[in-house]
Amino acid sequence: MYYNRFRVFVICGPSGVGKGTIISRLMSDYPNKFGFSVSHTTRPPRVGEQNGKDYHFVSKDFFKGMLENNLFLEHANVYDKMYGTSFEAVKNVLDDNKCCILDLDIQGTKSVRKSTLDPVCIFIKPPTIQSLEDRLLARHTETIDEIRNRMVKAEAIITEAEVTKDLFDQVIINDDLDACYSKFVEVIKRYQPNFL
């Protein structure tokens, strides 16, 4: 795998816990220090999402072609949609002399943890399962059935994160977004000294 002096930071947690908001704020506060690895997905874009910025929105056939050509560092089937992080996307960020941020599920985090990237893996956890459900309901992007499915999976993700303690270098509870973000930045400073 590709190496340089910049670290890869994996952020993981259940849907709706605030990962995207934390990443957006980090990119806004430190635009020349971090790059977001844009994943490929077969899901349709949500309102406001841009192709090539939020995700590379691709067909299932295109995604399967990338799989067959071993172009993914990690890939997963999540909520019946395919997601993957290409080697090229990570390399592009590192070549730009930036730390790479990956927003991954548990499966993806496990795959990247096993890679030669030596990632720093951070789990963002809600204070309660009810608070997470409230956040998902407030987004107004999914049906009640979809939210119920996400809640079942969220509980499984949180349980798995607690059981596989060696998977994560840090667990941060997001009971206050500003405090969570500050802790996230502190973790980055610890693992990438003299960077921020």
C-alpha positions in Angstrom: 0.0 0.0 0.0 0.9 3.6 -0.4 2.7 5.4 2.4 3.6 9.0 3.3 3.9 11.1 6.5 0.2 11.8 6.8 -2.2 9.7 8.8 -5.5 8.2 7.7 -8.3 8.8 10.2 -11.4 6.6 10.1 -14.6 7.9 11.7 -17.2 5.3 12.4 -20.6 5.3 14.1 -24.3 4.7 13.5 -26.2 6.7 11.0 -27.3 10.0 12.4 -24.7 10.3 15.1 -23.1 13.4 13.6 -20.1 12.0 11.6 -20.9 14.1 8.6 -21.3 17.2 10.6 -17.9 16.7 12.3 -16.2 16.0 9.1 -17.7 19.1 7.4 -16.6 21.2 10.3 -13.1 19.8 10.3 -12.8 20.5 6.5 -14.1 24.0 7.0 -11.7 24.8 9.9 -8.7 23.1 8.4 -9.2 23.1 4.6 -5.5 22.7 3.8 -4.8 20.0 6.3 -7.4 17.3 5.6 -9.0 15.7 2.6 -12.1 13.6 2.6 -11.8 10.4 0.6 -14.9 10.4 -1.6 -16.5 6.9 -1.5 -18.4 5.2 -4.4 -22.0 4.2 -3.8 -24.9 2.7 -5.6 -27.5 4.6 -3.5 -29.2 7.7 -5.0 -28.1 11.1 -3.8 -29.9 12.8 -1.0 -31.1 16.4 -1.4 -28.1 18.7 -1.6 -25.5 16.0 -2.2 -23.2 16.4 -5.1 -21.6 13.7 -7.3 -17.9 13.7 -6.8 -18.0 15.8 -3.6 -20.2 13.8 -1.2 -20.0 10.5 -3.0 -19.3 9.1 -6.5 -22.9 8.0 -7.3 -22.5 5.0 -9.7 -24.6 2.1 -11.1 -24.4 -1.4 -9.6 -22.7 -2.6 -12.8 -20.0 0.1 -12.6 -19.4 -0.7 -8.9 -19.2 -4.5 -9.6 -16.6 -3.7 -12.3 -14.5 -1.9 -9.8 -14.8 -4.8 -7.4 -13.7 -7.3 -10.1 -10.7 -5.1 -10.8 -9.7 -5.0 -7.1 -9.9 -1.2 -7.0 -11.4 -0.9 -3.5 -9.5 -0.6 -0.2 -12.8 -1.6 1.5 -16.3 -2.1 0.4 -19.6 -3.1 2.0 -23.3 -3.6 1.4 -25.1 -1.3 3.8 -28.9 -1.0 3.8 -29.0 -2.9 0.5 -26.7 -0.3 -1.2 -23.1 -0.8 -2.1 -20.4 1.5 -0.7 -16.6 1.4 -1.3 -13.4 3.4 -0.8 -11.0 3.2 -3.7 -7.3 3.0 -3.3 -7.0 5.9 -5.7 -9.3 8.1 -3.6 -7.1 7.7 -0.5 -3.9 8.1 -2.5 -5.1 11.3 -4.0 -5.7 12.8 -0.6 -2.3 11.7 0.7 -0.5 12.9 -2.5 -2.1 16.3 -1.8 -0.1 16.4 1.5 -3.2 16.1 3.6 -4.4 13.7 6.3 -7.2 11.5 4.8 -10.5 11.2 6.5 -12.6 8.1 5.9 -16.3 7.8 7.0 -16.8 4.1 7.3 -19.2 1.5 8.8 -17.9 -1.3 11.1 -17.2 -3.6 8.2 -15.1 -1.0 6.4 -13.3 0.0 9.5 -12.3 -3.6 10.1 -11.0 -3.9 6.5 -9.0 -0.7 6.7 -7.7 -1.6 10.2 -6.2 -4.8 8.6 -4.5 -2.8 5.8 -1.0 -1.4 5.8 -2.3 2.2 6.2 -2.0 2.1 10.0 -5.2 4.1 10.4 -6.5 5.9 13.5 -10.0 4.6 14.1 -12.5 6.8 16.0 -16.0 5.7 17.0 -18.7 8.3 17.5 -21.4 7.1 19.8 -24.8 8.7 20.8 -25.4 9.3 24.5 -28.6 7.1 24.2 -30.3 5.1 21.5 -33.4 7.4 21.9 -31.3 10.5 21.2 -30.1 8.9 18.0 -33.6 8.0 16.9 -34.7 11.6 17.6 -31.8 12.9 15.3 -32.9 10.5 12.5 -36.5 11.6 12.8 -35.4 15.3 12.6 -33.5 14.8 9.4 -36.8 13.9 7.5 -34.8 11.9 4.9 -36.2 8.4 5.6 -39.5 6.7 6.2 -40.4 5.4 9.7 -39.7 1.8 8.5 -36.3 2.9 7.3 -35.6 4.6 10.6 -36.7 1.5 12.5 -34.2 -0.6 10.4 -31.5 1.9 11.1 -32.2 1.8 14.8 -31.9 -2.0 14.9 -28.6 -1.8 13.0 -27.4 1.1 15.2 -27.9 -1.0 18.3 -25.9 -3.8 16.6 -23.1 -1.4 15.6 -22.8 0.1 19.1 -22.7 -3.4 20.6 -20.1 -4.6 18.2 -18.0 -1.5 18.8 -18.1 -2.2 22.5 -17.2 -5.8 22.1 -14.4 -5.3 19.6 -12.5 -2.8 21.7 -9.2 -3.2 19.8 -10.9 -1.9 16.7 -11.1 1.7 17.9 -8.3 3.9 19.2 -10.9 6.3 20.7 -14.6 6.3 21.5 -16.3 9.7 21.7 -19.8 10.2 23.0 -21.7 12.9 21.0 -23.9 14.4 23.6 -22.9 17.9 22.6 -21.6 18.6 19.1 -19.1 21.3 20.0 -17.6 19.1 22.8 -17.5 16.1 20.5 -15.8 18.0 17.8 -13.2 19.4 20.2 -12.5 15.8 21.4 -12.2 14.7 17.8 -9.6 17.4 17.1 -7.7 16.5 20.3 -7.4 12.9 19.0 -6.1 14.1 15.7 -3.5 16.2 17.5 -2.4 13.2 19.6 -1.9 11.0 16.6 -0.6 13.6 14.1 1.6 15.9 16.4 2.6 19.4 15.3 0.0 19.2 12.5 -2.7 21.6 13.7 
